[in-house]
Structures are given as structure tokens and as C-alpha cells.
Amino acid sequence: MEIIGRVTADATVNETKAGKKVVNFSIAINDTYKVKGSNEVTKLVTYINCSYWINPGVAPYLTKGTLVECAGRIGANAWTNKEGEVKASLTFNASKIKLHGGGNKVNIEVTTPHTTAPVAAMAEAAEDLPF
């Protein structure tokens, strides 16, 4: 199954008791339709809680407002709350995430390994190239 929507809040990374990390986020899917025989447009928003178990490194990119396309499967959850009422919800277990952008800008620091050769020696070597 595939769904496309906008992330409603920055994703969070949680860890299970077994040490497995999961990225949790929610998306909103907007839809519109017209009732038969009417020109009135009805807007419908569906919120879906999503989880992604494959790579927690994607979490910084799942920021509020980002348009995402997710492929995966639906999981059902059922429980009884403190008042004794039976509750249920659906969770989308994503196996693939494709980012389409549009969210908050992400500042990620990229570190590179230090080279052992001095910069001046590298410049001299570049001048000796035959092309």
C-alpha cells in the first residue's frame, strides 16, 4: 500500500527494550469531494500514525510540513482505556520512504575524516599532473 501526505510534526526516534530503534511520525492526507447534486466542496483530512524500523537516520529529514510518500502495510491496534472503553487505531508500518520536500529546513552537520597529507603537498602534487 502507498500513501502520500504531509508530516504533521517532527519525527521522533524511540528505542524498544531490546535496543531496536523506530522512527515515529504522523502524516495528514488531504482530500476533497463534491456531494452529488451540489457545488459545495467538502474537505476531509485523515491523520495516520507511521512507524519506520529500517533506518533511524531518516528522522532529521521528516520535519513538519515535508511531503512524503510511504510504502508499507497497515497494522491495527486495540486497547481498553482507563474508563473501560474499547479503543482502536491504525498504524502504517513504512518499509520505504520517499521525501518530496517542502518542510522545515534541516541543518545536518557533516564531518569528513582528516587527511594525513598537508594541503600544500596536495597542491604541489596537483601541479605535476600531465593534463
C-alpha positions as CSV (number, residue, x, y, z in Angstrom):
1,M,0.0,0.0,0.0
2,E,1.2,3.5,-0.7
3,I,0.2,6.8,1.0
4,I,1.2,10.4,0.3
5,G,0.8,13.2,2.8
6,R,2.5,15.9,4.9
7,V,4.3,15.3,8.1
8,T,2.3,16.9,11.0
9,A,5.2,17.2,13.5
10,D,9.0,16.5,13.5
11,A,9.7,12.7,13.7
12,T,10.9,11.1,16.9
13,V,13.2,8.2,17.4
14,N,12.3,5.7,20.2
15,E,14.1,2.6,21.3
16,T,12.5,-0.7,22.4
17,K,13.6,-2.7,25.4
18,A,15.5,-4.9,23.0
19,G,17.5,-1.9,21.7
20,K,15.8,-1.7,18.3
21,K,15.2,1.9,17.1
22,V,12.0,3.0,15.5
23,V,11.1,6.4,13.8
24,N,7.6,7.5,14.7
25,F,5.8,10.3,12.8
26,S,2.3,11.2,11.7
27,I,1.1,12.4,8.3
28,A,-2.0,14.2,7.2
29,I,-3.7,13.2,3.9
30,N,-5.9,15.9,2.4
31,D,-8.9,15.0,0.2
32,T,-11.8,17.0,-1.3
33,Y,-15.0,15.9,-2.9
34,K,-18.4,17.3,-4.0
35,V,-21.6,15.9,-2.8
36,K,-23.7,14.6,-5.7
37,G,-26.1,17.4,-7.0
38,S,-24.2,20.1,-5.1
39,N,-21.4,22.5,-5.9
40,E,-20.2,22.6,-2.3
41,V,-16.7,21.2,-1.9
42,T,-16.1,19.2,1.3
43,K,-12.6,18.9,2.6
44,L,-11.5,15.8,4.5
45,V,-8.2,15.3,6.4
46,T,-7.1,11.9,7.6
47,Y,-4.3,11.6,10.1
48,I,-2.2,8.4,10.0
49,N,0.5,7.4,12.6
50,C,3.5,5.9,10.9
51,S,6.5,3.9,12.1
52,Y,9.7,3.1,10.2
53,W,12.0,0.4,11.6
54,I,14.7,0.2,8.9
55,N,17.0,3.3,9.4
56,P,16.6,5.8,12.3
57,G,18.9,8.2,10.3
58,V,15.9,9.4,8.3
59,A,14.3,11.1,11.3
60,P,16.0,14.5,10.9
61,Y,14.6,14.8,7.4
62,L,11.0,14.1,8.5
63,T,10.2,17.6,9.6
64,K,6.8,19.2,10.0
65,G,5.3,20.1,6.5
66,T,7.5,17.7,4.5
67,L,5.6,15.9,1.7
68,V,6.4,12.2,2.0
69,E,5.4,9.1,0.0
70,C,5.4,5.9,2.1
71,A,5.0,2.3,1.0
72,G,4.3,-0.4,3.5
73,R,1.5,-2.1,5.4
74,I,-1.3,-1.2,7.8
75,G,-1.3,-2.5,11.4
76,A,-4.2,-2.5,13.8
77,N,-4.0,-1.6,17.5
78,A,-6.8,-2.2,20.0
79,W,-6.8,-1.4,23.8
80,T,-9.1,-0.6,26.7
81,N,-8.7,2.8,28.2
82,K,-8.9,3.7,32.0
83,E,-12.7,4.3,31.7
84,G,-13.2,0.8,30.3
85,E,-13.9,1.9,26.7
86,V,-12.5,-0.1,23.9
87,K,-10.3,2.0,21.5
88,A,-8.6,1.2,18.2
89,S,-6.2,2.9,15.8
90,L,-4.3,2.1,12.7
91,T,-0.6,2.4,12.3
92,F,1.2,2.5,8.9
93,N,4.4,0.4,9.1
94,A,6.5,2.0,6.3
95,S,9.1,-0.1,4.5
96,K,10.0,2.7,2.0
97,I,10.0,6.5,2.5
98,K,10.4,8.9,-0.4
99,L,10.8,12.6,0.5
100,H,9.3,15.2,-1.7
101,G,10.4,18.3,0.3
102,G,8.6,21.3,1.4
103,G,9.2,21.0,5.2
104,N,11.4,22.9,7.6
105,K,15.0,23.2,6.5
106,V,17.2,20.7,8.2
107,N,20.7,21.7,9.4
108,I,22.8,18.5,9.5
109,E,26.5,18.7,10.3
110,V,28.6,16.5,8.0
111,T,32.0,15.6,9.2
112,T,34.8,14.4,7.0
113,P,37.8,12.4,8.0
114,H,41.0,14.4,8.3
115,T,43.6,13.8,5.7
116,T,47.2,13.0,6.7
117,A,48.8,14.9,3.8
118,P,49.3,18.7,4.3
119,V,47.2,20.9,2.0
120,A,50.4,22.4,0.4
121,A,51.7,19.0,-0.5
122,M,48.4,18.2,-2.2
123,A,48.5,21.4,-4.2
124,E,52.1,20.7,-5.4
125,A,51.0,17.2,-6.5
126,A,48.2,18.7,-8.5
127,E,50.6,21.0,-10.4
128,D,52.6,18.0,-11.5
129,L,49.7,16.4,-13.3
130,P,50.3,16.0,-17.1
131,F,46.8,17.2,-18.1
